[in-house]
Amino acid sequence: MKSVPVACLAASLALGALLAGCATTEKAKESWVGASYDEVVRAWGPPVRGGKLSDGAEVHTWWSEGAPTYRGGASIGFGGFRGSGGGGGGVGVGIGVPIGSGSVEPPSRCERTLTFRDGRLVEQSWIGPDEICSAYTRAK
């Protein structure tokens, strides 16, 4: 039996996780196929904008934002430990001291633009990160 290098296995797992992550927004989109405008409004509230096309189709957009992401800067940790002689017990204490400042990334947004004909969803475009957009799956 041939062994698989750890690096190849890790790369395969990372690729699988990436593809699984992409699929969740797609699943959320698929869950809304054929939904009525009223169902979408009941779930998401009124759209932030909308309009009517020349062919009579209605296009409406909803968007949602996640919280800003705070990323800490570098830090140095100090700690101490005092163990009991030969017994294997003890107490540890530590403190982290930041160096410089962290950063704040603006909130991520999930924008969903849906097209309705005769009150039913016929086309949709979702723009945004999976961790926000995938939360908008239609309830069963």
N, C-alpha and C positions, 0 to 999 in steps of 0.2 A: 504494500500500500504506500502510495506517495504522500508525503506530508505537505501541507499547504503553509507557505510562509505567513507569519503573523501579520505582516504588512499587507499582504493580499487579502487576508481575511478581514482586517480592519477597514480596508478600502471598500470591500464588498458590503460590509455592514453600513458604512457611511452612505454609500450610494443608495442602498435600500431604504435607509431612514429619510434621505432626501426625497426619493420618489414617493414614499408614503406621506411625507409632509405635503407635497404638491397635490396629492390626491384628495386631501380633506376639503379644500376649497372647491374642488370639482364636485365632490359629493354634495356639498352644500348647494351648489348651483343646480345640480341634477334634481335635488329634492324639490325645487320650485317649479320644474317644468309643468306647464298646464295650469298653474295656480291662477286664481282670479285676482284682480286688482284689490278687491275688498279683503281677501285673505292676507295679502302682503301688507296692506295698511293696518290690519288688526295686529299683525306680528311686529311690524317695524315702526308704526306710526306714520304720520303724513310725510310725503317726500319733501326734500329740500328744494327741489325744482322739478318742473315738468312742462310738457308742451305737446302739441298735436302736429303730426306730419301731414303733408298734403294728401297722402293716401288714406287718412283717417286714423292711422295708428297713433296711440298715445305713448310717449316716452317719459319716464319718471326716474329721478335719481335720488337715492338715499345714501348717506354716508355716516360713518361712525368712527370715532377716534379712540385709540387706546391711551393709556397714561404715558407721560414722558418717561424715558428711561434714564436713570441716573447711573453713571459709571464712575466709581471711585478711582482716584489716582493711585500711584504707588504708595506703599506703606512699609514701615519697619515694625517688626514685632519684638517685644521684650518679654521674657518670662522667667519664672523661677519654679523650682520644684523641691520639695523636701519630702523625702521618703522616710519610712520607719525602718530601722536596721533589721534587715533580713526578713521582714514580714511581708513585703510586697505592697504595702499600702502607702498612701501619701496624698499630698495636696499640691495642686499646681495653680499658679496665678500668672496672668499675662495681660498685656496691653498693646494695642496697635496705635501707632502714631502716623498720621498721613503726611506724605511729602508732596507739596504742591497742591493743586486743586484737581478735582474730578471734572467730568463733563456731563452735560445734559443733552440727550438726543431728543429732538422734537417728537411729539406723539405720532404714532403711525395711524394711517387712515385706511379704512376699507370703503371704497366707493362702488355702489351697485347701481347700474343703469339698466332698467328693464323696459322692454317694449311690449305693449299690449294691443291686441286686435280683438274687437268684439268682447272686451273685458277679460281676455285670457292672455297669459304670458306666452310670447312667441319667440322672444330673443332677449339675451342678457349679456352684460359685460361687467365683470368684477375686477377691480383694480385694488391691490393692497396685499399686505403680508398675510400668509396663511394663518398665523396665530390670532389674527383678528377676524378675517373673513370667514374662516371655518366655523365660527360661533353662530353664524346666521343660517344654520340648517333649519329647514321647515319641520315644525313639530308634527308628530304623527298622531 
